[in-house]
Amino acid sequence: MHKGISYVMKSNDSRIIQEREFNIFVVSHCPTSNICILSGLCHVRNLMNAGVPVGLGTDVSGGYSSSIIEAMRHAIITSKVIAMKDPNYKPLDFKDVFYLATLGGSQGYWKMKLKLILL
């Protein structure tokens, strides 16, 4: 059985994930929820650059909206806030968040599905 976990990603988590070889199918980035509950800013670009599959989510238990469009807006804003603090960080653009909202999450889903089929 595969279980999901909820975890607040910090700036160096992509390195930690790779070094410890966690079996992560996909990271669900829920920027609206993260902003509303003040849980932190996810460095999505670093995760993507490290090859970690990332999708975009609408965790309304901590946020106020189930709109994926709103989550897309907040993902861009979040990455721009990170870029203001770190000039080397390339913020996400509309193409990135469109990918995260569509195909990004499906990467992990199909990886998990394939693993279950091969078992």
C-alpha positions in Angstrom: 0.0 0.0 0.0 1.2 3.5 -0.9 0.7 6.3 1.6 0.8 10.0 1.0 2.6 12.3 3.4 2.3 15.9 4.1 5.5 17.8 4.6 6.6 21.4 4.4 9.5 21.7 1.9 12.4 23.8 2.8 15.0 25.3 0.4 17.5 22.4 0.6 15.0 19.6 0.5 15.6 18.7 -3.1 19.2 17.9 -2.1 18.1 15.9 0.9 15.5 13.9 -1.2 18.2 12.9 -3.7 20.9 12.1 -1.1 18.6 9.9 1.0 16.9 8.4 -2.1 13.4 8.8 -0.8 10.8 7.0 -2.9 8.8 10.1 -3.7 6.3 9.7 -6.5 5.3 13.4 -6.7 5.4 16.5 -4.5 2.1 18.3 -4.4 2.7 22.0 -4.2 -0.2 23.8 -2.5 0.8 27.5 -2.4 -2.5 28.9 -1.3 -2.6 26.6 1.7 1.0 27.3 2.5 0.5 31.0 2.4 -2.8 30.9 4.5 -1.3 28.8 7.3 2.1 30.4 7.1 3.9 27.1 6.7 6.6 28.3 4.4 7.5 28.8 0.8 8.2 25.8 -1.4 11.3 26.2 -3.7 9.6 24.4 -6.6 12.2 25.4 -9.2 14.9 23.6 -7.1 12.8 20.5 -6.9 12.1 20.5 -10.6 15.8 21.0 -11.4 16.6 18.0 -9.1 14.3 15.8 -11.1 11.6 15.6 -8.4 8.1 15.3 -9.9 6.0 18.3 -8.8 2.3 18.9 -9.2 0.1 21.7 -8.2 -2.6 21.2 -5.6 -5.5 23.0 -3.9 -5.4 21.9 -0.3 -8.5 23.7 0.9 -8.2 22.4 4.4 -5.5 25.1 4.9 -6.5 27.5 2.2 -9.6 29.3 1.1 -10.0 28.3 -2.5 -10.3 25.1 -4.5 -9.5 26.9 -7.7 -6.5 25.6 -9.6 -6.3 29.0 -11.3 -5.9 30.6 -7.9 -3.2 28.0 -7.0 -1.4 28.8 -10.3 -1.4 32.5 -9.4 -0.1 31.8 -5.9 2.6 29.5 -7.2 4.0 32.3 -9.4 3.7 34.9 -6.5 5.5 32.5 -4.1 8.3 31.9 -6.5 8.7 35.6 -7.0 8.9 36.2 -3.3 11.7 33.5 -3.1 13.5 35.2 -6.0 13.4 38.6 -4.1 15.3 36.9 -1.3 17.6 34.9 -3.5 18.7 36.6 -6.7 20.0 33.3 -8.1 16.5 31.7 -7.9 14.6 31.7 -11.2 10.9 32.3 -10.5 8.3 30.2 -12.1 6.4 31.6 -15.1 3.0 30.9 -16.5 4.3 28.0 -18.6 5.8 26.3 -15.5 2.7 26.6 -13.5 0.5 25.4 -16.3 2.7 22.3 -16.5 2.5 21.8 -12.8 -1.3 22.1 -12.8 -1.6 19.5 -15.6 1.2 17.1 -16.5 3.3 17.7 -13.4 1.2 15.7 -11.0 0.5 13.0 -13.5 4.3 12.1 -13.7 4.1 10.8 -10.2 0.8 9.1 -10.7 2.0 7.1 -13.7 5.3 6.3 -12.0 3.3 4.8 -9.1 0.9 3.0 -11.4 3.8 1.4 -13.4 5.4 0.3 -10.2 2.2 -1.3 -9.0 1.8 -3.1 -12.4 5.3 -4.4 -12.3 4.9 -5.8 -8.7 
